[in-house]
Amino acid sequence: MPRATSGRFSRTHQPSIKSAAASSSSKNQSTNEGTSAGVRNPIFNTERFGQHILKNPQIAQTIVDKANLRPTDKVLEVGPGTGNLTVKILEKAKNVTAVEMDPRMAAELTKRVQGKPEQRKLDIIIGDFVKADLPYFDVCISNTPYQISSPLVFRLLSHRPIFRVAILMFQREFAMRLVAQPGTELWSRLSANVQLYSKVDLVMHVGKNNFRPAPQVESSVVRLVPLDPPPPIKFEEFDGLGRIIFSRRNKMVHATFMAKGVIEMLEQNWRTWCSTQNKMIDDDTNMKAKVEEVLSSSGYSEQRAAKMTLDDLLKLLSAFHDEGIHFA
């Protein structure tokens, strides 16, 4: 089952060294982010949460429309901010649970629906989405706080019961990695892991000027539909193989497995597996030869990770498992 893991794309959205130094002093909390595009939100210091409020109502409406909400739907919204997406979701859904890290923005969202019929349909959880206890939901919609992009995806994919669809906005490079195909420049371990458990496609691109404050990068919206039932593949095993394969994605698979430390790690895993299976361990076992035999017999020795499909990766994983070689 997928677990939330740290994303590699968060650094782009963190304050620059200059602005980080400035924000450490209470005297300078109103300074800029260090670039002309990074002007602070005049009401909330949203940058500390990697959050940029979507201000374009047409974009917000399109995101909600793409979710194809039903009157009976319970919706989970991550990072609602001041509620520009939330109010549009409330018009169509039965209930919305909004998870917001910043108590001040949660208070602003509460005020926005106070005294209105929508107030009864909105529940707000103040805290970290990755650690929060999530209720049942049919649909997830998120203008994702940048630093939790990867944890959010894998938290959603591991959620049970399985939801119907998620419409998620991310930094563009991250979004394009999610939808990347084998043989393309952005095909990666992230792409393979997410596509093993879901169907993901690009909905639209969103320019930086549609946010307040404007981020330093462009954004994109993707649609993620979890596979139901999910494939009977242990995530840690598949991810462990991907960690090795994609560490040198343009090298031959054989060369990648011969890299320093890989054979030793696989031998340790193999000995652990033999122990759990009550199998005799031959001290003369040549793990390097075993790995080379698996790669050769499976036909992937001269392949490159950049061109391996999900099916290729699963076949290679199965070939290793047949020899008792595991990755987690």
Secondary structure by P-SEA (a helix, b strand, c coil): cccbbbbcccccccccaaaaaaacccccccccccccccccccccccccccccccccaaaaaaaaaaacccccbbbbbccccccaaaaaaaacccbbbbbbccaaaaaaaaaacccccccccbbbbcccccccccccccbbbccccccaaaaaaaaaaacccccccccccccaaaaaaaacccccccccaaaaaaaacbbbbbccccccccccccccbbbbbbbbbcccccccccaaaaaaaaaaaaccccccaaaaaaccaaaaaaaaaaaaaaaaacccccccccaaaaaaaaaaaacccccccccccaaaaaaaaaaaaaaccccc
